Every structure is written in structure tokens, then in C-alpha cells.
């Protein structure tokens, strides 16, 4: 009988470990700049904890890959960050960045874990989920204590039990529109927040990117994020609900880049992927047809934006090829020759 440690990695385990390695190596570069520039003594320990977590993930994955005879991805390293560059973002942005990235991590680990089978891999991602939850809670608590955390809108408590009595509950384009449900408000509010932080990151990257093509791409990302923010914010304003603040003021006037163009393009690709996932979740938990139609339309726009970003990275040789299935057709063709 085959023992646990001799069981090879499944496609799901290999792919998620590989992508986690790339993401954590990028995060280490981001945190290197943040830790070097942060002034707030309460924010710095959270950044240092996030940095330690990413380093621990890297070490664990490297050990697993070494034992399995798998090449270690190049990922990102000291070549991709300049700690001596002036700060690109203000301290409060660092804290909001941690919260935003941990939210993405919680969604990712929650989706990954049910597909893991091997014991050591399950333990790794279970531990990652716990530590990311702790980091999210610490960042949120500090945001609250500083008075800069933005809560989702409040709505009245239900006074009695009621049932939907008409298909108009699903309508949204014509006739009388019903008020937004709590889930719909939550999704709109969260998507405004993620687009606003994406807008700020794109703005900062557009200022410092070395390549003209990358600068133009970042500017395009900023405009898309702003447009999507306006779409979601208009729904909230329609029902006199508050709209989250912008983080544009957290971007300095720096033009010397602390990061490589390769790293910045990868960071934006992660934000795009998270945005598509958020929109998909929003479609599944929204009942009004106008909302689901808008989410689908905006998802397509982000998808095209992400594809163009991939093309830029491919043209520049910035994308490592992920683990993939065997090309049996090519093997057979090569054998015949």
C-alpha cells in the first residue's frame, strides 16, 4: 500500500502551490518597499507579519518542490524591487492594501482547500487560511482604531417574516424597481472598494512604469476601475446609501519606480483576476436582472483588459509557463518523425 509521503501531487495541488509561490514572492517585494517607507509604528508590525507569512510560504513550497524534484519557479526577487526609491504610497494605503490582499487570499484559500487531498498540502493551505484570517482581523481592527475603516451601509432590521409574491422581485430594467437586498448592497459596496484601491494602485504604477506601453496600460486600468466604481456607486446613491472613499490621495507624486514593470504588471493581473472572481460571486448572490447583466458586462471588459495585459507580459518574456498537461498529440507526432 502506498504511503502518504509517496503520493505524487495532483494537478490541483501542483498548480496552486506554483501560483502561490509566485504570488508570495511578489508580495515580499511589495512588503520590502512598504516596510522600508512606513512611518506609523502601529502599521509596521502588521506589514512585518505579512512579510514573514509570505517568506514562510516560500520556504514550505520550496521544500515540497525539492522533495518532488520540481523546479523552483523564478517568481520575483531583489531585481524587482528598489527599497531605496522614495515612497509611492502613504501609510494608510499600506494598511488598506494588506486588508484588500488578505480578502483575496481568504477567497482563494477557501476555494483551494476543498480541492486538496494530500495531507501535507491540506495542512499547508489550512494553516495559510488561519494565518490570513488573523492578519485580516488585525488589519481591520487597526483600521477601526484609527477611524479609517469604512463599514458597509446599515439597513433596517426586518420586523416580521415575509415572502416574495411576484416575479417583479427579479426585475430591474423596467417598471418599479424594488430596493436592493442586503447581499446586493454588500456586493456593490465591496466592488466599489476593490475598484477604488485598484484605481489608486494603477495610478501609482502609471506614474513610475519605465515602459511607455506599461504606463498606457496602467492608465487604462485606472480609467476602467473608475468607470466600474461609478456604475456600482450609482446603485448605492439611488437608495441614499453611502459610497466608500477614494484612495487617490494616498498616492505620492513619485516618478522613480520602486518596482519592476514585470512585477507591476503581475500585480495588476492579480487584481484583475480577483475582480472577475468578485463579479462572479456577485452574479450568484444578486437577483435583480439589471445587476447581473451589468456584472456580466463588466466582467467581459475586465477579461479583455486582463488578456491585453497577458499579451504585454508574453511579449516581454515576463510570464513563467505554469504546470500543464502533457501534449499527447505532439508526442505522437514527434514519435512518427
ABEGO torsion letter per residue (X at the ends): XBBAAABBBBAAAAAAAAAAAAAAAAAAAAAAAAAAABABAAAAAAAAAAAAAAAAAAAAAAAAAAAAGBBBBAEBBAAABBAABBBABBAAAAAAAAAAAAAAAAAAAAAAAAABABAAAAAAAAAAAAAAAAAAAAAAAAAAAAGABBBBBBBBBBABBBBBABAAAABAABEBBBBBBAAAAAAAAAAAAAAAAAAAAAAAAAAABABAAAAAAAAAAAAAAAAAAAAAAAAAAAAGBBBBBBAAAABBABABBABBAAAAAAAAAAAAAAAAAAAAAAAAABABAAAAAAAAAAAAAAAAAAAAAAAAAAAAGABBBBBBBBBAAAAAAAAAX
